[in-house]
Amino acid sequence: MSIAPLELSRSALLVMDFQGGILGSVQDADALVGRTADVIKAIRAAGGHVGYVRVGFEDSDYAALPDYSKFAPIAADPKLRAAMHADSATTAIDDRVAPEDGDIVVRKTRVGPFTTTDLDQQLRSRNVNTLILAGISTSGVVLSTVRQGADLDYRIVVLSDACADPDSEVHDVLVGKVFPRQADVIAAAEVVGLLG
């Protein structure tokens, strides 16, 4: 698929939920991390923006969850609560794709990256209008970001092989049939050719 070159000064690669506790839920996690690290390196070398989204809860976040929330079971289970705590090693961003000084970094407490963070404000303050997405899972944070980002009038580019889902069939349907309605869908290796 051919898409218009990216205006790098107005584009941000979002690396979403590349956390130890989440990477273990997908097949070929090492290859996924490697492809994503290559894209990060290319974006950095070209002077582009890199942002990170991770999920993790503080005690006050758990206390604010309504009983009917799909996240409520996490708060109620001591083992899950500890694993999903913002200070847990399982919620840390994988070292192989770790943020650097000057990157955007947000911690969310829902599936999507916008509703419980200042991500939109940070992107707008850098004059970003294009989001390049890499994330786990395709049916979770990536889907939410495509939908919310498009509603916020961002141009969306999904890196099909820098996203993964525990259910490969769901991943294939989303990147093949659903995302193209609101996003350009390309392979990670294609990004280099678009860095104008």
C-alpha positions as CSV (number, residue, x, y, z in Angstrom):
1,M,0.0,0.0,0.0
2,S,1.3,3.4,-0.9
3,I,0.8,6.3,1.5
4,A,2.0,9.9,1.6
5,P,5.4,10.5,3.2
6,L,5.4,11.4,6.9
7,E,6.1,15.0,8.0
8,L,8.5,13.8,10.7
9,S,8.5,17.0,12.8
10,R,4.7,16.5,13.1
11,S,4.7,12.7,13.6
12,A,5.1,10.7,16.8
13,L,5.7,7.0,17.1
14,L,3.7,5.6,20.0
15,V,5.1,2.5,21.7
16,M,2.2,1.2,23.7
17,D,2.1,-1.4,26.5
18,F,5.5,-3.0,25.7
19,Q,5.6,-4.1,29.3
20,G,7.0,-7.4,30.8
21,G,3.6,-8.5,32.0
22,I,2.0,-8.0,28.6
23,L,4.7,-9.1,26.3
24,G,4.4,-12.6,27.7
25,S,0.8,-12.8,26.3
26,V,1.9,-12.8,22.6
27,Q,3.8,-15.1,20.3
28,D,7.2,-14.2,19.0
29,A,7.6,-11.3,21.5
30,D,11.3,-11.1,20.9
31,A,10.9,-10.5,17.2
32,L,8.1,-8.0,17.9
33,V,10.4,-6.1,20.2
34,G,13.2,-6.2,17.7
35,R,11.1,-4.8,14.9
36,T,9.8,-2.1,17.2
37,A,13.3,-1.2,18.4
38,D,14.4,-0.8,14.7
39,V,11.6,1.6,14.1
40,I,12.4,3.6,17.3
41,K,16.0,3.8,16.1
42,A,15.0,5.0,12.6
43,I,12.6,7.6,14.0
44,R,15.2,8.9,16.5
45,A,17.9,9.1,13.8
46,A,15.6,11.1,11.6
47,G,14.8,13.5,14.4
48,G,11.2,12.4,15.1
49,H,9.2,12.2,18.2
50,V,8.8,8.9,20.3
51,G,6.2,8.5,22.9
52,Y,5.5,5.7,25.4
53,V,2.2,4.5,26.9
54,R,2.1,2.0,29.7
55,V,-0.6,0.8,32.0
56,G,-0.1,0.7,35.8
57,F,-2.2,1.6,38.8
58,E,-1.5,3.5,41.9
59,D,-3.4,2.7,45.1
60,S,-5.6,5.7,44.5
61,D,-6.4,4.5,41.0
62,Y,-7.6,1.2,42.4
63,A,-9.8,3.0,44.9
64,A,-11.4,5.1,42.2
65,L,-12.5,2.1,40.1
66,P,-16.3,1.6,40.1
67,D,-17.5,-1.9,41.0
68,Y,-18.9,-2.5,37.5
69,S,-15.6,-1.6,35.8
70,K,-13.9,-4.4,33.8
71,F,-10.8,-3.4,35.8
72,A,-12.5,-3.9,39.2
73,P,-11.3,-7.6,39.4
74,I,-7.7,-6.4,39.2
75,A,-8.3,-4.2,42.3
76,A,-10.0,-7.1,44.2
77,D,-7.3,-9.7,43.6
78,P,-4.2,-9.1,45.7
79,K,-2.0,-11.0,43.2
80,L,-3.3,-9.1,40.1
81,R,-3.3,-5.8,42.1
82,A,0.4,-6.2,42.9
83,A,1.3,-7.3,39.3
84,M,-0.5,-4.3,37.8
85,H,0.8,-1.7,40.3
86,A,2.7,1.2,38.7
87,D,5.8,0.3,40.7
88,S,5.8,-3.4,39.7
89,A,8.5,-4.7,37.4
90,T,5.8,-6.3,35.3
91,T,4.4,-2.8,34.3
92,A,7.8,-1.4,33.4
93,I,8.6,-0.7,29.7
94,D,10.9,-3.4,28.3
95,D,14.5,-2.2,28.4
96,R,15.0,-3.1,24.7
97,V,12.6,-0.3,23.7
98,A,13.1,2.0,26.7
99,P,12.3,5.7,26.7
100,E,15.1,8.3,26.5
101,D,15.3,11.8,27.8
102,G,12.9,14.1,26.0
103,D,10.5,11.3,25.0
104,I,6.8,11.5,25.8
105,V,5.9,9.0,28.6
106,V,2.4,8.5,30.0
107,R,0.9,6.1,32.5
108,K,-2.7,5.1,31.8
109,T,-5.3,3.4,33.9
110,R,-7.7,2.3,31.1
111,V,-7.3,0.6,27.8
112,G,-7.0,3.7,25.6
113,P,-4.1,6.2,26.0
114,F,-6.1,9.4,26.0
115,T,-8.8,9.4,28.7
116,T,-6.7,9.1,31.8
117,T,-3.5,10.9,30.6
118,D,-2.3,14.2,29.2
119,L,-1.1,12.5,26.0
120,D,-3.2,14.6,23.7
121,Q,-1.8,17.8,25.3
122,Q,1.8,16.6,25.1
123,L,1.4,15.7,21.4
124,R,-0.3,19.0,20.6
125,S,2.3,21.0,22.4
126,R,4.9,19.4,20.0
127,N,2.6,20.2,17.0
128,V,2.1,16.5,16.3
129,N,-0.7,15.6,13.9
130,T,0.3,12.1,12.9
131,L,0.5,9.0,15.2
132,I,2.5,5.9,14.2
133,L,1.3,3.0,16.3
134,A,3.1,0.0,17.8
135,G,1.4,-1.8,20.6
136,I,0.1,-4.8,22.5
137,S,-2.6,-5.7,22.2
138,T,-4.1,-5.0,18.8
139,S,-7.6,-5.5,20.1
140,G,-6.8,-3.4,23.2
141,V,-4.7,-0.3,23.2
142,V,-4.1,-0.2,19.4
143,L,-7.8,-0.4,18.6
144,S,-8.6,2.2,21.2
145,T,-5.9,4.5,19.9
146,V,-7.0,4.2,16.3
147,R,-10.6,5.0,17.3
148,Q,-9.8,7.8,19.7
149,G,-6.9,9.2,17.7
150,A,-9.1,9.5,14.6
151,D,-11.8,11.2,16.6
152,L,-9.2,13.7,17.8
153,D,-8.3,14.3,14.1
154,Y,-4.9,12.7,14.1
155,R,-3.6,11.0,11.0
156,I,-3.1,7.4,12.0
157,V,-0.5,4.9,10.7
158,V,-0.6,1.4,12.2
159,L,2.6,-0.8,12.0
160,S,0.9,-4.1,11.4
161,D,3.9,-6.2,12.5
162,A,4.8,-4.0,15.4
163,C,1.5,-4.8,16.9
164,A,0.4,-8.1,18.4
165,D,-2.6,-9.7,20.0
166,P,-2.9,-13.0,22.0
167,D,-5.5,-14.0,19.3
168,S,-3.8,-13.9,15.9
169,E,-7.1,-14.1,14.1
170,V,-8.4,-11.0,15.8
171,H,-5.1,-9.2,14.9
172,D,-5.5,-10.2,11.3
173,V,-9.1,-9.0,11.1
174,L,-8.3,-5.7,12.7
175,V,-5.2,-4.8,10.6
176,G,-6.8,-6.2,7.4
177,K,-10.4,-5.0,7.6
178,V,-11.1,-2.7,10.5
179,F,-8.1,-0.3,10.8
180,P,-7.9,0.6,7.1
181,R,-11.2,2.5,7.5
182,Q,-9.5,5.1,9.8
183,A,-5.7,4.4,9.3
184,D,-3.0,3.6,6.9
185,V,-1.7,0.1,7.7
186,I,1.9,-0.7,6.8
187,A,4.8,-3.0,7.8
188,A,7.4,-1.7,10.2
189,A,10.1,-1.8,7.6
190,E,8.1,0.5,5.3
191,V,8.4,3.4,7.8
192,V,12.0,4.2,6.8
193,G,10.9,5.0,3.2
194,L,8.3,7.4,4.5
195,L,10.6,9.5,6.7
196,G,10.7,12.5,4.5
